[in-house]
Amino acid sequence: MEAIAFSPSHITGFFEIIDEQSEPLLKGSKGAGICLSKGVKTCVKIEKSSSPKLNVSLNGKVVESTQLTKYVINSFLPKNCRRNYFISVDYDVQVPIGSGFGSSGACALSLSLALNEALGMGLSKVEAASIAHKAEIKCKTGLGTVIAEAYGGFEVRVKAGAPGIGEIKQIPIENDYSIICLSLGPISTKAMLSNNSIRNRVNEASKGLIDRFMAKPSPENFMILSREFSDSLNIYTGRIKKILNKVDDYGFKCSMAMIGETIFSITKTKEAEELVKIFFENARASDQVIFCSVDREGARVL
């Protein structure tokens, strides 16, 4: 039994935490973001075995199975059912991990879709995506990423919750826009979401932003409001702040990806080369510059 699925990655510009409910499927976030053509491709192979075994690899290297991976697998194959299977999960992650690209949600979502296909479970896309959402909530790796990645495009999450419960509105975006990012390193989403001071600042900084965006739903207004949000939240590292000041001087609208040490912009493709050049001039050897298009399909089985 074998299947491959893909989930786009996702950048959130601004968001509000909605997690007072005890039911994980009702928890999540409201906010706005965009899906990237780069994401996570997950290959799942399942074979009959005399003893249970789980093998997980990340970009070709064998790694320890994470809590997130185990949660999704256990949702499809409870422990008593796994004893006769050898399960192999191979994640091909095309974006920096832990850096504001929603890679955890993309891993969970692509894994859930691939398992559903390989096992012939017959779940709908919404049902499989709900498992990934619940895994993210339980493992505290994200809040609203999965519902955005499930549908793709440029979106506003107007109601929190898992796919089928939460609600998003797609914002039209022309084909001549690209997404350009400079990723400097990871920030722990789990640590941020567990910090009450930061949580309060997030919800204070996000007040009114969805309404202001929906009054003028354009990539340019999204970037303006995202920067206003990130300035107000002010969790910048020194390098992030320094580089943001530099791109400001060139007239580009950039902000910080939520949550990661990553600067991003949605800009006209014809103007993107200049911004890419500025990012490379300010990058270190360990940094990554990403130049990609908008994913408009959302997560899917390949």
C-alpha positions in Angstrom: 0.0 0.0 0.0 1.6 3.3 -1.1 0.5 6.9 -1.7 2.0 10.3 -2.2 0.3 13.6 -1.2 1.3 17.2 -1.3 0.5 20.2 0.9 1.5 23.7 0.1 3.3 25.7 2.8 1.6 28.8 4.1 2.6 32.2 5.5 0.4 34.0 7.9 0.6 37.8 8.0 -1.6 38.5 10.9 -3.8 36.4 13.2 -6.0 36.2 16.3 -5.8 33.2 18.6 -9.2 31.4 19.2 -8.6 28.4 21.5 -10.9 28.8 24.5 -13.0 25.8 23.5 -12.1 22.4 24.9 -12.9 20.6 21.6 -9.7 20.7 19.4 -11.8 20.9 16.2 -13.3 24.2 17.4 -9.9 25.7 18.2 -7.8 27.6 15.7 -7.2 31.2 14.6 -8.7 34.0 12.5 -6.4 35.9 10.2 -5.0 36.2 6.7 -2.3 34.5 4.8 -1.1 32.9 1.5 -0.2 29.5 0.3 3.1 28.9 -1.5 3.8 26.6 -4.5 6.7 25.1 -2.4 5.5 22.8 0.4 5.7 19.2 1.6 5.4 16.1 -0.4 4.9 13.0 1.7 5.3 9.4 0.5 3.7 6.7 2.7 4.4 2.9 2.2 2.6 0.3 4.3 3.5 -3.4 4.3 2.4 -6.4 6.2 4.9 -7.3 8.9 5.4 -9.8 11.7 6.2 -7.0 14.1 5.2 -3.3 14.1 7.8 -0.8 12.8 7.7 2.9 11.9 10.4 4.5 9.8 10.4 8.2 9.2 12.8 10.2 7.0 13.0 13.9 6.4 14.6 15.0 3.1 16.3 11.6 2.7 17.6 11.3 6.3 16.2 9.0 8.8 14.8 10.9 11.8 13.0 10.2 15.1 9.2 10.0 14.7 7.7 13.2 16.0 4.6 13.5 18.2 2.8 15.0 15.3 3.6 12.1 12.9 2.6 9.6 15.6 -0.7 11.4 16.3 -1.8 11.3 12.6 -0.8 7.7 12.2 -2.6 6.7 15.4 -5.7 8.4 14.1 -5.8 6.0 11.2 -4.2 2.9 12.8 -4.6 2.7 16.5 -1.8 0.9 18.4 -3.6 -2.5 18.4 -4.1 -2.3 14.6 -0.4 -1.3 13.9 1.1 -4.5 15.2 1.1 -6.1 11.8 2.4 -3.3 9.8 5.7 -1.8 8.7 5.0 1.9 8.0 7.4 4.1 6.1 6.9 7.9 6.0 9.2 10.0 3.8 8.8 13.8 4.1 10.2 16.0 1.3 10.1 19.4 2.9 10.8 22.2 0.4 10.8 25.1 2.8 12.7 25.9 6.0 11.3 24.1 9.0 10.1 26.0 12.0 10.5 29.3 10.2 6.9 30.5 9.7 6.1 28.5 6.6 3.5 26.2 8.2 5.7 23.1 7.6 4.3 21.2 10.6 0.7 21.7 9.3 1.8 20.7 5.7 3.5 17.6 7.1 0.4 16.6 9.1 -1.9 17.3 6.2 0.0 15.6 3.4 0.6 12.6 5.7 -3.1 12.4 6.5 -4.1 12.5 2.9 -1.5 9.9 1.9 -2.5 7.5 4.7 -6.2 7.9 3.7 -5.3 7.0 0.2 -2.9 4.2 0.9 -5.2 2.5 3.4 -8.3 3.0 1.3 -10.1 4.6 4.2 -12.4 6.6 2.0 -12.4 9.7 4.1 -13.3 13.0 2.3 -10.6 15.6 2.0 -12.2 17.6 4.7 -12.3 14.6 7.1 -8.6 13.8 6.5 -7.7 17.5 6.9 -9.6 17.6 10.2 -7.3 14.9 11.5 -4.3 17.0 10.6 -5.8 20.1 12.3 -6.5 18.2 15.5 -2.9 16.9 15.5 -1.6 20.5 15.2 -3.8 21.7 18.0 -2.8 18.7 20.3 0.9 19.1 19.6 0.8 22.9 19.7 2.6 23.3 16.4 0.0 25.6 14.9 -3.6 26.9 15.0 -5.0 27.8 11.6 -2.5 26.6 9.1 -4.2 23.3 8.1 -7.5 24.9 6.9 -5.6 27.4 4.8 -3.3 24.8 3.3 -6.2 22.4 2.6 -7.8 25.0 0.2 -4.8 27.0 -1.0 -4.7 30.4 -2.5 -4.7 33.9 -0.8 -7.2 33.6 2.1 -8.8 35.1 5.1 -9.8 32.8 8.0 -13.0 34.5 9.2 -14.1 31.7 11.5 -11.7 29.5 13.6 -11.7 25.8 13.5 -10.9 22.7 11.6 -11.8 22.3 7.9 -15.6 21.8 7.8 -16.0 23.9 10.9 -13.8 26.9 10.3 -14.5 29.3 7.4 -12.2 30.9 4.9 -12.8 33.5 2.2 -10.6 33.3 -0.9 -9.2 36.6 -2.1 -8.5 36.9 -5.8 -4.9 37.4 -6.7 -3.5 38.0 -10.2 -1.0 35.6 -11.7 1.8 38.3 -11.9 2.4 38.2 -8.1 5.2 36.2 -6.5 6.2 35.4 -2.9 9.8 36.3 -1.9 11.2 35.3 1.5 14.5 35.5 3.4 14.5 32.9 6.1 17.1 33.4 8.9 16.2 30.6 11.2 13.5 28.9 13.3 11.4 30.2 16.2 9.4 27.7 18.3 5.7 28.0 17.6 5.0 25.9 20.6 7.0 28.2 22.9 5.2 31.2 21.5 1.7 29.7 21.8 2.5 28.7 25.4 3.6 32.3 26.4 0.6 34.1 27.9 2.2 37.5 27.4 2.8 36.9 23.7 -0.7 35.4 23.3 -2.2 38.6 24.8 -0.1 40.8 22.5 -1.1 38.8 19.4 -4.8 39.3 20.1 -4.4 42.9 21.0 -2.3 43.6 17.8 -4.8 41.8 15.6 -7.9 43.8 16.6 -9.8 45.2 13.6 -7.3 44.0 11.0 -9.6 41.5 9.3 -12.3 44.1 8.8 -9.7 46.6 7.5 -8.4 44.0 5.1 -11.8 42.9 3.9 -12.6 46.6 3.2 -9.7 46.6 0.7 -8.7 43.0 0.0 -5.5 43.4 -2.0 -1.9 42.0 -1.7 -0.6 45.5 -1.1 -3.1 46.1 1.8 -2.3 42.7 3.2 1.4 43.6 3.4 0.7 46.9 5.0 -1.5 45.3 7.7 0.9 42.4 8.2 3.7 44.9 8.9 1.5 46.9 11.2 0.7 43.6 13.1 4.4 42.5 13.3 5.6 45.9 14.4 3.0 46.0 17.1 3.7 42.4 18.2 7.5 43.3 18.1 9.1 39.9 18.5 11.8 40.8 16.0 15.3 39.6 16.4 18.1 42.1 15.7 18.7 40.9 12.2 15.1 40.8 11.2 14.7 44.5 12.3 17.9 45.5 10.6 16.9 43.9 7.2 13.3 45.2 7.4 14.7 48.7 7.8 16.9 48.2 4.7 14.1 46.9 2.5 11.9 49.8 3.7 14.5 52.2 2.3 14.1 50.6 -1.1 10.3 51.0 -1.0 9.4 47.3 -0.7 6.5 46.3 1.6 7.8 43.4 3.7 6.9 41.8 7.0 7.7 38.9 9.4 6.2 35.5 8.8 4.1 34.3 11.7 5.8 32.7 13.5 9.4 32.4 12.3 12.6 34.4 11.8 11.6 35.0 8.1 11.0 38.2 6.1 8.5 37.9 3.3 6.8 40.0 0.7 4.1 39.5 -2.0 5.1 41.6 -4.9 4.7 41.9 -8.6 7.0 39.3 -10.3 8.6 42.0 -12.5 9.8 43.8 -9.3 10.8 40.6 -7.5 14.3 40.3 -8.9 15.4 43.5 -7.1 14.1 42.3 -3.8 15.8 38.9 -4.2 19.0 40.7 -4.9 18.6 42.7 -1.7 17.9 39.6 0.3 21.0 37.8 -1.1 23.1 40.8 -0.2 22.0 40.6 3.4 22.0 36.8 3.7 24.5 34.6 5.5 25.5 31.2 4.3 22.9 29.4 6.5 20.0 31.7 5.4 17.6 30.7 2.6 16.1 32.9 -0.1 12.8 31.6 -1.5 11.2 32.9 -4.7 7.9 31.1 -5.6 4.4 31.5 -6.9 1.0 31.1 -5.2 -0.4 27.6 -4.8 -4.1 27.8 -5.8 -5.1 24.2 -5.5 -4.5 23.3 -1.9 -3.4 20.0 -0.5 -4.0 17.0 -2.8 -3.1 13.4 -3.5 -0.6 13.0 -6.3 
